[in-house]
Amino acid sequence: AARTALGLAIGSDVQAYDADLAAISELTPGDGSFIVGTGSAFVTESGATARTSLGLAIGTDVQAYDAQLADLAGLAVTDGGMVVGNGSNFVLESGATLRTSIGVGTGDSPQLTGIELGHASDTTITRASAGDIAVEGNTVYRASGTDVAVADGGTGLSAIAKGSLLVANTADTLSALDGGGSDDGVAFYTAASDTISWATSLDGGTF
């Protein structure tokens, strides 16, 4: 009652004694210092130690300042723009300039394993061999290229002698039946062998 009358009521007018507060009162108030709890006591910390306690360690918890990152932050957010290094800094590029930077400009010759033309998978164009391409694994025939097979509408031949006939004496295979050029003859079909040959005589006669 006397303390209350004197305006010294503990917990109302004056602070009750507390060991932690007493410990804090012993701390040195260094310039830039923070009072930090360690789990068992209060201490003062500053600089890197304080940043670590706050979860703000530079280079670990937060990004350290970097001039190039600052430049990146200053680039315009342009639709279709991409960030590209130019050898000294990062810049924003798009369109033809960007394509040239990444090696796919009109003046470049990028090497590709294959391309998908107009669809994700059903028109794959690849390299069949030197000078030849294939679509879905089927070689595209060209002038001076591979002989066009019979199955693909060709003859399978790259040369035919003058005076020859194209015959199919074997199923699905064409050959050039050369007349020889020294004797007259006619094409003769033999039913027994289902073949065609040149004949220079017939029933004892000649042509």
C-alpha positions as CSV (number, residue, x, y, z in Angstrom):
1,A,0.0,0.0,0.0
2,A,2.9,2.3,0.8
3,R,4.5,1.6,-2.6
4,T,1.2,2.4,-4.3
5,A,0.8,5.6,-2.3
6,L,4.3,6.5,-3.4
7,G,3.5,5.7,-7.0
8,L,5.9,2.8,-7.0
9,A,3.5,-0.1,-7.4
10,I,5.5,-3.0,-8.9
11,G,4.1,-4.0,-12.2
12,S,2.1,-0.8,-12.6
13,D,4.3,2.1,-11.8
14,V,7.7,0.4,-11.9
15,Q,9.1,-2.7,-13.7
16,A,9.4,-5.8,-11.6
17,Y,12.9,-7.3,-11.5
18,D,13.7,-9.6,-14.4
19,A,17.0,-11.3,-15.0
20,D,16.7,-10.9,-18.8
21,L,16.1,-7.2,-18.5
22,A,19.0,-7.0,-16.1
23,A,21.2,-8.8,-18.7
24,I,20.0,-6.4,-21.4
25,S,20.9,-3.4,-19.2
26,E,24.5,-4.7,-19.2
27,L,24.8,-4.8,-23.0
28,T,26.9,-2.2,-24.7
29,P,24.8,-0.1,-27.1
30,G,27.2,-0.2,-30.0
31,D,26.5,1.9,-33.1
32,G,24.3,-0.1,-35.5
33,S,23.9,-3.0,-33.0
34,F,20.7,-5.0,-32.5
35,I,19.6,-6.9,-29.5
36,V,19.1,-10.5,-30.5
37,G,18.0,-13.5,-28.5
38,T,20.3,-16.5,-28.8
39,G,17.8,-19.0,-27.3
40,S,19.3,-18.6,-23.8
41,A,20.3,-15.0,-23.5
42,F,20.2,-11.6,-25.2
43,V,23.2,-10.3,-27.1
44,T,24.1,-7.5,-29.4
45,E,24.9,-8.1,-33.0
46,S,25.6,-6.0,-36.0
47,G,26.7,-6.2,-39.6
48,A,26.9,-9.7,-41.2
49,T,26.2,-11.4,-37.9
50,A,22.9,-9.6,-37.5
51,R,22.0,-10.2,-41.1
52,T,22.5,-13.9,-40.6
53,S,20.4,-13.9,-37.5
54,L,17.6,-12.2,-39.5
55,G,17.9,-14.7,-42.4
56,L,19.3,-12.0,-44.7
57,A,22.8,-13.2,-45.2
58,I,24.1,-11.6,-48.5
59,G,24.9,-14.3,-51.0
60,T,23.0,-17.0,-49.1
61,D,19.6,-15.7,-48.2
62,V,19.4,-12.6,-50.4
63,Q,21.1,-11.8,-53.7
64,A,24.2,-9.7,-53.6
65,Y,24.2,-6.6,-55.7
66,D,25.4,-7.2,-59.3
67,A,25.7,-4.5,-62.0
68,Q,24.6,-6.9,-64.7
69,L,21.5,-7.9,-62.7
70,A,20.7,-4.3,-62.3
71,D,21.0,-3.9,-66.1
72,L,18.6,-6.8,-66.5
73,A,16.1,-5.2,-64.2
74,G,16.3,-2.1,-66.4
75,L,15.4,-3.9,-69.6
76,A,12.0,-3.3,-71.1
77,V,9.5,-6.2,-70.9
78,T,8.9,-6.3,-74.7
79,D,6.6,-8.9,-76.2
80,G,8.7,-11.5,-78.0
81,G,12.0,-10.0,-76.7
82,M,14.7,-12.3,-75.3
83,V,17.7,-11.4,-73.2
84,V,21.0,-12.1,-75.1
85,G,24.6,-11.5,-74.1
86,N,26.5,-9.2,-76.6
87,G,29.9,-9.9,-75.2
88,S,29.9,-7.0,-72.7
89,N,26.4,-6.8,-71.4
90,F,22.9,-8.2,-71.6
91,V,20.6,-6.7,-74.1
92,L,17.0,-7.3,-75.4
93,E,16.6,-8.7,-78.9
94,S,13.7,-10.0,-81.0
95,G,12.9,-10.8,-84.6
96,A,15.7,-11.1,-87.2
97,T,18.3,-9.7,-84.8
98,L,17.6,-12.4,-82.3
99,R,17.5,-15.2,-84.9
100,T,21.0,-14.1,-86.1
101,S,22.3,-14.0,-82.5
102,I,21.3,-17.6,-81.9
103,G,22.5,-18.9,-85.2
104,V,19.3,-19.4,-87.1
105,G,19.2,-16.2,-89.2
106,T,18.8,-16.2,-93.0
107,G,22.5,-16.2,-93.5
108,D,23.1,-19.2,-91.2
109,S,23.2,-22.9,-92.0
110,P,22.1,-24.7,-88.7
111,Q,22.5,-28.5,-88.7
112,L,19.4,-30.3,-87.6
113,T,18.7,-34.0,-87.1
114,G,15.3,-33.6,-88.7
115,I,12.4,-31.2,-88.9
116,E,8.7,-31.7,-88.4
117,L,6.8,-30.0,-91.3
118,G,3.3,-28.7,-90.6
119,H,2.7,-31.4,-87.9
120,A,4.2,-32.6,-84.7
121,S,5.2,-36.1,-86.0
122,D,3.7,-37.3,-89.3
123,T,5.9,-35.4,-91.8
124,T,9.4,-35.8,-90.5
125,I,12.1,-34.8,-92.9
126,T,15.6,-36.2,-92.3
127,R,18.9,-36.8,-94.1
128,A,19.0,-40.1,-95.8
129,S,22.6,-39.9,-97.1
130,A,24.8,-37.3,-98.8
131,G,22.6,-35.2,-101.0
132,D,19.5,-37.1,-100.2
133,I,16.5,-36.5,-97.9
134,A,13.8,-38.7,-96.6
135,V,10.2,-38.0,-95.6
136,E,9.0,-40.4,-92.9
137,G,11.9,-42.7,-93.7
138,N,11.2,-42.8,-97.5
139,T,13.9,-41.4,-99.7
140,V,12.9,-38.6,-102.0
141,Y,14.2,-39.4,-105.5
142,R,16.1,-36.7,-107.4
143,A,18.0,-36.1,-110.6
144,S,21.3,-38.0,-110.6
145,G,20.4,-39.7,-107.4
146,T,19.3,-43.2,-106.5
147,D,17.6,-45.2,-109.2
148,V,13.8,-45.2,-108.8
149,A,12.7,-48.7,-107.8
150,V,9.9,-50.5,-109.6
151,A,7.8,-50.4,-106.4
152,D,8.0,-46.6,-106.5
153,G,7.0,-46.3,-110.1
154,G,10.5,-46.4,-111.7
155,T,12.6,-48.9,-113.6
156,G,15.4,-49.6,-111.1
157,L,17.8,-48.9,-113.9
158,S,20.3,-46.0,-114.4
159,A,21.3,-46.9,-118.0
160,I,19.7,-48.7,-121.0
161,A,21.5,-49.6,-124.2
162,K,20.1,-48.5,-127.5
163,G,17.8,-51.0,-129.1
164,S,16.8,-52.6,-125.8
165,L,13.4,-53.5,-124.5
166,L,12.3,-53.2,-120.9
167,V,11.1,-56.6,-119.8
168,A,10.0,-58.2,-116.6
169,N,11.5,-61.7,-116.7
170,T,11.5,-61.8,-112.9
171,A,8.5,-60.6,-110.9
172,D,8.8,-56.9,-109.9
173,T,12.1,-56.5,-111.6
174,L,12.7,-54.8,-114.9
175,S,15.8,-55.4,-117.0
176,A,17.0,-54.1,-120.4
177,L,16.8,-56.8,-123.0
178,D,19.6,-55.7,-125.5
179,G,18.9,-56.5,-129.2
180,G,22.7,-56.8,-129.8
181,G,22.7,-54.7,-132.9
182,S,24.2,-57.3,-135.3
183,D,21.1,-59.3,-136.4
184,D,17.5,-58.5,-137.0
185,G,15.1,-60.1,-134.5
186,V,11.8,-60.0,-132.9
187,A,10.7,-60.1,-129.2
188,F,9.6,-63.7,-128.5
189,Y,7.5,-64.7,-125.5
190,T,8.0,-68.2,-124.1
191,A,5.0,-69.4,-122.2
192,A,6.8,-72.2,-120.4
193,S,9.1,-69.9,-118.6
194,D,6.9,-66.8,-118.8
195,T,9.8,-64.8,-120.2
196,I,10.5,-62.6,-123.2
197,S,13.7,-62.9,-125.3
198,W,15.0,-61.8,-128.7
199,A,14.6,-64.3,-131.5
200,T,16.6,-64.1,-134.8
201,S,15.0,-67.2,-136.3
202,L,11.5,-68.7,-136.1
203,D,10.6,-72.2,-137.3
204,G,13.9,-72.4,-139.2
205,G,13.5,-69.1,-140.8
206,T,15.5,-65.9,-140.2
207,F,14.8,-62.3,-140.1
